[in-house]
Amino acid sequence: MDEFVNPQLKSIIGEAIATKLPEYASSFLQNDEAQLINIQKIDELDWYIGVYKKRSSTLSALQDLKFKFFGLFILYAILVALLLHQALQHLVLRRLHSLVYAVSSFGQGKLDTKFPEENKDEIGTLNGSFKDMTIEIRKLIDGLNQRISEKEIAEKAANRLSKAVAFSGTGVVITDENFVIEYVNPKMLEMTGYPESHFTRAPLLNIVASDMAILVEDIDIDLRSRNYWRGDTLIESKGKQPIWVSLSVSPIREEGGNITSYVASAQDISFVKESQRKMEQLAYFDTLTGLANRTFFRMQLRKSLALAERGHYAFSLFYFDLDEFKRINDTLGHDAGDQLLIQVANRLKKRLRSEDTIARLGGDEFAVLLSGIESQEHATDVANTIQQTLSMPIMLGNNEVIISASIGITMAPYDSLEEDQLLKHADLAMYEAKEKGRNTFHFYSQELNAAANERLFIENELRIALKEDQFVVYYQPQIDSRTQQVVGYEALLRWFHPTEGLIPPDKFIPIAEATGLIVELGEWVLQESCNFVVRLTEQNRENNVSINLSARQFKDSNLVPTLSKMIITSGVSAERLHLELTESMLMGNVEAAITQLHQLKALGISISIDDFGTGYSSLSYLKRFPVDILKIDRSFVQDIPEDSNDMEITAAIIAMAQKLNLDVVAEGVETIEQVEFLQNNNCFIVQGYYYSRPIPESDLPDLYTKLGEVPFKKVM
C-alpha cells in the first residue's frame, strides 16, 4: 500500500492526525498535478476521512463560482446603490434640502420659517444647531426690533416733548448741573424781550429781577440744599416793567440718580397778580379815595400793637370826621360830597408820611396811624398840620367850601395795648373834641373813660326807666310880654332816677337818640302833652303846647298815623299842638321833609322851627316849608344888649318872620332888657327864666299867682 500512497499525502495525513484537528486542509503533488485535500475527523468512529481532488478542476469550479459571485455582487451593488440613494434621498438629502431651504428663507428675513424635525444623527444635530441659532437670531432680531421701536417711540416722544417745550405757553430754561443756562424756549424770549444770546451760558438766577434781590439768596440756598425751588417772583424784561411769574426749578436726574441738569419753568402770572392787586384794592382800600379801608387799618393796627408790645416802639392813633360834612353833602349833593372826600384824602396823603397809615373808615370818618410818635407834643404838631391842611378852601364845582375836623388822639402803648380799647379811646377823644366846639383835637384821658362808662350806664338805665315810668314832663311857659299872660308851654322831658336823682336831658337825650329809644320816649311825651292840653281845656285854658321832635322821630314812617291816633283817642284839639323841629332835621332829604310836614299839617298841627339861625337852611327852602312859627335861639338872645351883632341878627330874624307872616317866639329870655328889646322889635312872645323855669304841672297854680292871674286872652 505504501507503493500506492503518495508520500506527500502520507505526510499530510500524519500531520492531520498529529494535530488532532477536527478539520484539516492542505495540498500536494501527484502525477505532477497539484491536488487539494481536506481531512475531517469523525469523533464517534475515531476516523479520519480525507478527500482530495485535482486543483485545476477545483479552481475551475471556483472560477465559475467567482464569476457567478461577481455578477451577483454587481447586482447587489446596484441594488445597494439604489437602496442607498433612496435612503440618502429620504434620510439625508431631503433633510439637508429642507435645512438649506429653511436657512436660506431665514436668511431672507422670513423669521417664521419652520425647520425640519430633529433626529439624533449628525444631520439632526446640525438641524438642531441651526434651529437654536435661528431662535437666538430671532430673539436678537426681536430685541433689536423692540429697541428700534422703543427708540422710534422715544424719538417721537422726544420730538413731541421738544416741540411742546418750544411751543409751550410757559417760559422754559434748561441749565447744566451748575445752573448755567444751556437752552431757552421761544416763550421765554417773548416774555422777556431779550435775544437768546442774553441767556446763553448765563447763571440761572440772573433772570430774577433786581427788585427781588432779597429773594435771590434764599432761592440759591434752597437749590443747593434741596435741589428745587418753587414760588412767585419777578423776572427781568427788556424795556418793560419786571414780570410776575410763578417760577419752578427742578432737577433732571440720570437713572443712577445723578443730577445732570435743571429745568426752570416760568408761568406768566401778571394778570393773576393784577387781579389779586385789584381784589386786594377792593378788599383793603376804599374805592372812592384810594385810602386804606377799615379792614386794612385794623390789620396795620394789630401789627403796630405787636411791635409796641415788644418795646422800643410807640405810635399815635388819630380818629376824626369832618365837621358839618352832612350839611355839605345834603345841600350840594352826594357827588360834591364824594369830591370833597377825594380832595381831603389827597391832602392827607401829601402832608403825612408814606410810612403812616391813612384810612377812610366809612362816610366822613378817617383814621391815621402815626408811627414813631412818642409824645403828645409831637402828636399835637401833626394834629395842627391836619387841621391847617383841611382848613384851606376847597372848590366843589362853582362853590367854595371850608371844612374842619374834630380829632380824637390816643397814644400807644401808654393808653392801651388792646386793639378795641385803643379804638374806643380814640372815638371817645373825638366826641370830646366835638363837644368842645369842633375844629379842634382832644387827647384821650381816664376822665373820658369815666364818661363812657356813665354813657353805658345811662343807656342801660334808660330801658329800665321806660318800663318803670321814671320820666316826667315839665312845662316852661311862653308869655305874652304885653299882657303877662301865659299863651303856651313847651313840653320838656325830665328823668328822675331812683338812685341818681335828676339826670339832665343833655346827658340822656343824645344817648336815647343814638340808641333809637328816643322814638318810644317821644311817643310817650306826645301822649302826655295831648293829655295835658285836654286838662288845660277842662280848666278853660286854651293854651298850646310845643313838643320837640327828634330827628329819628321825624323820619319815622309811623309818626303821622301814631299822632293821628293820639289826637282821636285823647280828644285834644290838634291846633293846640305845636311840633318843634330844627333846621338840620329838615335839610337832610328836603323833598321828603316837605311831604312829611304837609302830612302833619293836614292833621291840623302847627309847625315851629326851633333854634332858628343856628342851622344852615336856605331861605329858598324855608319859604317852601309849611311853617307857622320861628323860635329865635337863645344864643342870639343871651348876650343882648351887650352884643350888638346878636341884636342885629335877632332884629333881622324878627323882621323876616313878619314879612313871611310867621309868628316869632324868643327863647332864653332872662332879663328885662332882653324883654324890652324884643318888644321894641315887635317880638312879644317870650320864653325863659325871666318868667319861669320849666316846672311840673302841679306848680302851674303858683305860676298863675306869680303872674297876677289876669283873665285869659288868646294871642296866638
SULFEN-V562088 format. One record per residue. RES is the residue in three letters. SS is DSSP state (H for helix, E for strand, - for the rest). PSI is psi as a letter, one per 20 degrees, with the letter a starting at -180 (* if undefined). Layout:
BEGIN
RES;SS;PSI  RES;SS;PSI
END
This chain:
BEGIN
MET;-;h  ASP;-;h  GLU;-;h  PHE;-;i  VAL;-;p  ASN;-;p  PRO;H;h  GLN;H;h  LEU;H;g  LYS;H;h  SER;H;h  ILE;H;g  ILE;H;g  GLY;H;g  GLU;H;h  ALA;H;g  ILE;H;h  ALA;H;h  THR;H;i  LYS;-;k  LEU;-;q  PRO;-;h  GLU;E;p  TYR;E;p  ALA;E;q  SER;E;a  SER;E;q  PHE;E;r  LEU;E;q  GLN;E;p  ASN;-;l  ASP;-;j  GLU;E;p  ALA;E;p  GLN;E;q  LEU;E;p  ILE;E;q  ASN;E;o  ILE;E;p  GLN;E;p  LYS;E;p  ILE;E;o  ASP;-;h  GLU;-;h  LEU;-;i  ASP;-;l  TRP;E;q  TYR;E;p  ILE;E;p  GLY;E;p  VAL;E;p  TYR;E;q  LYS;E;q  LYS;E;q  ARG;H;h  SER;H;g  SER;H;h  THR;H;g  LEU;H;h  SER;H;h  ALA;H;h  LEU;H;h  GLN;H;g  ASP;H;g  LEU;H;h  LYS;H;g  PHE;H;g  LYS;H;g  PHE;H;h  PHE;H;g  GLY;H;g  LEU;H;h  PHE;H;g  ILE;H;g  LEU;H;g  TYR;H;h  ALA;H;g  ILE;H;g  LEU;H;g  VAL;H;g  ALA;H;g  LEU;H;g  LEU;H;g  LEU;H;h  HIS;H;g  GLN;H;g  ALA;H;g  LEU;H;h  GLN;H;g  HIS;H;g  LEU;H;h  VAL;H;f  LEU;H;g  ARG;H;g  ARG;H;g  LEU;H;g  HIS;H;g  SER;H;g  LEU;H;g  VAL;H;g  TYR;H;g  ALA;H;g  VAL;H;g  SER;H;g  SER;H;g  PHE;H;h  GLY;H;h  GLN;-;j  GLY;-;j  LYS;-;n  LEU;-;i  ASP;-;j  THR;-;p  LYS;-;p  PHE;-;q  PRO;-;q  GLU;-;q  GLU;-;p  ASN;-;r  LYS;-;j  ASP;-;a  GLU;H;g  ILE;H;g  GLY;H;g  THR;H;g  LEU;H;g  ASN;H;g  GLY;H;h  SER;H;g  PHE;H;h  LYS;H;g  ASP;H;g  MET;H;g  THR;H;h  ILE;H;g  GLU;H;g  ILE;H;g  ARG;H;g  LYS;H;g  LEU;H;g  ILE;H;g  ASP;H;g  GLY;H;g  LEU;H;g  ASN;H;g  GLN;H;g  ARG;H;h  ILE;H;g  SER;H;g  GLU;H;h  LYS;H;g  GLU;H;g  ILE;H;g  ALA;H;g  GLU;H;g  LYS;H;g  ALA;H;g  ALA;H;h  ASN;H;g  ARG;H;g  LEU;H;g  SER;H;g  LYS;H;h  ALA;H;g  VAL;H;g  ALA;H;h  PHE;-;j  SER;-;q  GLY;-;j  THR;-;p  GLY;E;p  VAL;E;p  VAL;E;p  ILE;E;p  THR;E;r  ASP;E;a  GLU;-;i  ASN;-;j  PHE;-;k  VAL;E;p  ILE;E;p  GLU;E;h  TYR;E;q  VAL;E;p  ASN;-;r  PRO;H;h  LYS;H;h  MET;H;h  LEU;H;h  GLU;H;g  MET;H;g  THR;H;h  GLY;-;j  TYR;-;q  PRO;-;r  GLU;H;h  SER;H;h  HIS;H;h  PHE;H;h  THR;-;p  ARG;-;j  ALA;-;q  PRO;E;q  LEU;H;g  LEU;H;i  ASN;H;i  ILE;H;i  VAL;E;p  ALA;-;q  SER;H;h  ASP;H;h  MET;H;k  ALA;H;h  ILE;H;h  LEU;H;h  VAL;H;g  GLU;H;g  ASP;H;g  ILE;H;g  ASP;H;g  ILE;H;g  ASP;H;g  LEU;H;h  ARG;H;h  SER;H;h  ARG;H;i  ASN;-;j  TYR;-;r  TRP;E;q  ARG;E;p  GLY;E;r  ASP;E;p  THR;E;r  LEU;E;p  ILE;E;q  GLU;-;q  SER;-;q  LYS;-;o  GLY;-;j  LYS;-;r  GLN;-;q  PRO;-;q  ILE;E;p  TRP;E;p  VAL;E;q  SER;E;o  LEU;E;p  SER;E;p  VAL;E;p  SER;E;q  PRO;E;q  ILE;E;p  ARG;E;q  GLU;-;r  GLU;-;h  GLY;-;i  GLY;-;i  ASN;-;p  ILE;E;p  THR;E;h  SER;E;r  TYR;E;q  VAL;E;p  ALA;E;p  SER;E;p  ALA;E;o  GLN;E;p  ASP;E;o  ILE;-;k  SER;H;g  PHE;H;g  VAL;H;g  LYS;H;h  GLU;H;g  SER;H;g  GLN;H;g  ARG;H;g  LYS;H;h  MET;H;g  GLU;H;h  GLN;H;g  LEU;H;h  ALA;H;h  TYR;H;i  PHE;E;q  ASP;-;p  THR;-;h  LEU;-;g  THR;-;i  GLY;-;i  LEU;-;r  ALA;E;q  ASN;-;a  ARG;H;g  THR;H;g  PHE;H;h  PHE;H;g  ARG;H;h  MET;H;g  GLN;H;h  LEU;H;g  ARG;H;g  LYS;H;g  SER;H;h  LEU;H;h  ALA;H;g  LEU;H;h  ALA;H;h  GLU;H;h  ARG;-;i  GLY;-;r  HIS;-;k  TYR;-;p  ALA;-;q  PHE;E;r  SER;E;q  LEU;E;o  PHE;E;p  TYR;E;p  PHE;E;r  ASP;E;r  LEU;E;p  ASP;-;p  GLU;-;k  PHE;H;h  LYS;H;h  ARG;H;g  ILE;H;g  ASN;H;h  ASP;H;h  THR;H;h  LEU;H;i  GLY;-;r  HIS;H;h  ASP;H;g  ALA;H;h  GLY;H;g  ASP;H;g  GLN;H;h  LEU;H;g  LEU;H;h  ILE;H;g  GLN;H;h  VAL;H;g  ALA;H;g  ASN;H;h  ARG;H;g  LEU;H;g  LYS;H;h  LYS;H;h  ARG;H;h  LEU;-;r  ARG;-;q  SER;-;h  GLU;-;i  ASP;-;q  THR;E;o  ILE;E;p  ALA;E;q  ARG;E;o  LEU;E;i  GLY;E;q  GLY;-;c  ASP;-;k  GLU;E;p  PHE;E;q  ALA;E;q  VAL;E;p  LEU;E;o  LEU;E;o  SER;E;q  GLY;-;j  ILE;-;o  GLU;-;i  SER;-;q  GLN;H;h  GLU;H;g  HIS;H;g  ALA;H;h  THR;H;g  ASP;H;g  VAL;H;g  ALA;H;g  ASN;H;h  THR;H;g  ILE;H;g  GLN;H;h  GLN;H;h  THR;H;g  LEU;H;h  SER;H;i  MET;-;p  PRO;-;q  ILE;E;p  MET;E;p  LEU;E;n  GLY;-;c  ASN;-;j  ASN;E;p  GLU;E;p  VAL;E;q  ILE;-;p  ILE;-;r  SER;-;r  ALA;E;q  SER;E;o  ILE;E;p  GLY;E;p  ILE;E;p  THR;E;q  MET;E;p  ALA;E;q  PRO;-;j  TYR;-;g  ASP;-;h  SER;-;q  LEU;-;j  GLU;-;p  GLU;H;g  ASP;H;h  GLN;H;g  LEU;H;g  LEU;H;h  LYS;H;g  HIS;H;g  ALA;H;h  ASP;H;g  LEU;H;g  ALA;H;h  MET;H;g  TYR;H;h  GLU;H;h  ALA;H;h  LYS;H;g  GLU;H;h  LYS;-;i  GLY;-;j  ARG;-;r  ASN;-;l  THR;-;a  PHE;E;q  HIS;E;p  PHE;E;q  TYR;-;q  SER;-;r  GLN;H;h  GLU;H;h  LEU;H;h  ASN;H;h  ALA;H;h  ALA;H;h  ALA;H;g  ASN;H;h  GLU;H;h  ARG;H;g  LEU;H;h  PHE;H;g  ILE;H;g  GLU;H;g  ASN;H;g  GLU;H;h  LEU;H;g  ARG;H;h  ILE;H;g  ALA;H;h  LEU;H;h  LYS;H;h  GLU;H;j  ASP;-;l  GLN;-;i  PHE;E;q  VAL;E;q  VAL;E;p  TYR;E;q  TYR;E;p  GLN;E;p  PRO;E;q  GLN;E;p  ILE;E;p  ASP;E;o  SER;-;i  ARG;-;h  THR;-;i  GLN;-;k  GLN;E;q  VAL;E;p  VAL;E;i  GLY;E;r  TYR;E;q  GLU;E;p  ALA;E;p  LEU;E;p  LEU;E;p  ARG;E;q  TRP;E;o  PHE;E;o  HIS;E;q  PRO;-;h  THR;-;h  GLU;-;i  GLY;E;b  LEU;E;p  ILE;E;o  PRO;-;q  PRO;H;h  ASP;H;i  LYS;H;g  PHE;H;h  ILE;H;g  PRO;H;h  ILE;H;g  ALA;H;h  GLU;H;g  ALA;H;h  THR;H;i  GLY;-;i  LEU;H;i  ILE;H;h  VAL;H;g  GLU;H;g  LEU;H;g  GLY;H;h  GLU;H;h  TRP;H;g  VAL;H;g  LEU;H;g  GLN;H;g  GLU;H;h  SER;H;g  CYS;H;g  ASN;H;h  PHE;H;g  VAL;H;h  VAL;H;g  ARG;H;h  LEU;H;g  THR;H;h  GLU;H;h  GLN;-;j  ASN;-;k  ARG;-;o  GLU;-;m  ASN;-;q  ASN;E;r  VAL;E;p  SER;E;p  ILE;E;p  ASN;E;p  LEU;-;p  SER;-;r  ALA;H;g  ARG;H;h  GLN;H;g  PHE;H;h  LYS;H;i  ASP;-;p  SER;-;i  ASN;-;j  LEU;H;g  VAL;H;g  PRO;H;h  THR;H;g  LEU;H;h  SER;H;g  LYS;H;h  MET;H;g  ILE;H;g  ILE;H;g  THR;H;h  SER;H;h  GLY;-;j  VAL;-;q  SER;-;p  ALA;H;h  GLU;H;i  ARG;H;i  LEU;E;p  HIS;E;p  LEU;E;p  GLU;E;p  LEU;E;q  THR;E;r  GLU;H;g  SER;H;h  MET;H;h  LEU;H;i  MET;-;j  GLY;-;f  ASN;-;n  VAL;H;g  GLU;H;g  ALA;H;h  ALA;H;g  ILE;H;g  THR;H;g  GLN;H;g  LEU;H;g  HIS;H;h  GLN;H;h  LEU;H;g  LYS;H;h  ALA;-;h  LEU;-;i  GLY;-;j  ILE;-;q  SER;E;q  ILE;E;p  SER;E;p  ILE;E;o  ASP;E;q  ASP;E;k  PHE;E;p  GLY;-;i  THR;-;i  GLY;-;a  TYR;-;k  SER;-;q  SER;-;q  LEU;H;h  SER;H;h  TYR;H;h  LEU;H;g  LYS;-;i  ARG;-;h  PHE;-;p  PRO;-;m  VAL;-;q  ASP;-;h  ILE;E;q  LEU;E;p  LYS;E;p  ILE;E;p  ASP;-;q  ARG;H;h  SER;H;h  PHE;H;h  VAL;H;h  GLN;-;h  ASP;-;j  ILE;-;p  PRO;-;j  GLU;-;h  ASP;-;o  SER;H;h  ASN;H;g  ASP;H;h  MET;H;g  GLU;H;g  ILE;H;g  THR;H;g  ALA;H;h  ALA;H;g  ILE;H;g  ILE;H;g  ALA;H;g  MET;H;g  ALA;H;g  GLN;H;h  LYS;H;h  LEU;-;j  ASN;-;l  LEU;-;q  ASP;E;q  VAL;E;p  VAL;E;p  ALA;E;p  GLU;E;r  GLY;-;k  VAL;-;p  GLU;-;i  THR;-;q  ILE;H;h  GLU;H;g  GLN;H;h  VAL;H;g  GLU;H;g  PHE;H;g  LEU;H;h  GLN;H;h  ASN;H;h  ASN;-;j  ASN;-;k  CYS;-;o  PHE;-;h  ILE;E;o  VAL;E;q  GLN;E;p  GLY;-;a  TYR;-;i  TYR;-;h  TYR;-;g  SER;-;q  ARG;-;r  PRO;-;p  ILE;E;q  PRO;-;r  GLU;H;h  SER;H;h  ASP;H;j  LEU;H;h  PRO;H;g  ASP;H;h  LEU;H;g  TYR;H;h  THR;H;g  LYS;H;h  LEU;H;i  GLY;-;i  GLU;-;m  VAL;-;r  PRO;-;q  PHE;-;p  LYS;-;p  LYS;-;p  VAL;-;h  MET;-;*
END
